[in-house]
């Protein structure tokens, strides 16, 4: 695991809270066919556990080279993009 500053850990926690407000995230099951009139799927709503904070934090990778060795930003693959988190907690996409 990459060594993170307190501000970086707080930024990752905010990302986790924003995307997973509760530990259980409801998702809709699409085990059926959509209605030809309204387009709604026939299926029920199941509750699946979301990703935990520690699992999200384990996805963090550090920068390579001299800049990364000095405690520079870390990168987090998230939602089809890379988030860069500076040592002061500022997040870039």
N, C-alpha and C positions, 0 to 999 in steps of 0.2 A: 504494500500500500504506500502511496505517496504521502510524504509529510506535508501537512497543510497548516496554514496559519489559522488563528481563531476566526478572523474575518472571512476566510475562504470557507471554513466549515459552516459558518452562519449563512453564507450565500447559498451553499448547497442545500442547507436545511430549508431555506426560503423557497428554493426551486421545488423541493420535495413537497412542502406544504401547499404550494400553489397548484401543483399538478395532481396531488393526492391529498385532498383535504381531510379525508378519513382513511382509516386503515383498510376499510372494506369499500371498494368502488363498484357500484352496480354496473353491469354490462348486459346488453340485450342479446339473447340467443337468437340466431337466425336459422333455426332448424325447421324450415318450412319454405313455403313459396310466398312471394309478395302478392297482395291482393291486386287484381288487374284494374280495379277502379280507383283505389286510393294509394296504392303503392306501399301500404304498411305490411311489415313482415308478420307472419303468424308465428308466435313463439312467446316464451315467457321470459321474465327478467330474472336472471340468476346473479347472485353476489359472489364475486371472486376477490380474493385478497390482492391488494396492490403491492407494489414493490416497497420494500422496507428502506428506511433511510440508510442503514449500513450497506445494503446491497447497491444502492445508488452511489454512495460514497466510494465503494470498491471499484466502480467504473472509471474513476478519475485517473488520468495519466498525466505524468509530468512532461515538461518540455525537455528536449534533448540539447546537448551542447553546453557551452559556457553559461548561457542565459538561464537555462534550467537548473544548473548546479548552484546558482546564487539565490535560489528561492524565488524564481520568477512565477509567471502565471502557470496554472494547470488547465488541462483541457478535459471536458466532459462531453462524451457523445450523448446527445439527447434530442429526441423528436426529429430525427433525420438531419440534424446539424450538429456542429461542434460549438460548445459554449466555452469561452475562455474566461477564467476567473483570476483576476489580478490578486496579488498579496493583500491589497487593501479591501478586497471583497467586491470590487466593481466587476460586473459581468458583461461580456461582449458575446455576440453571436456571429 
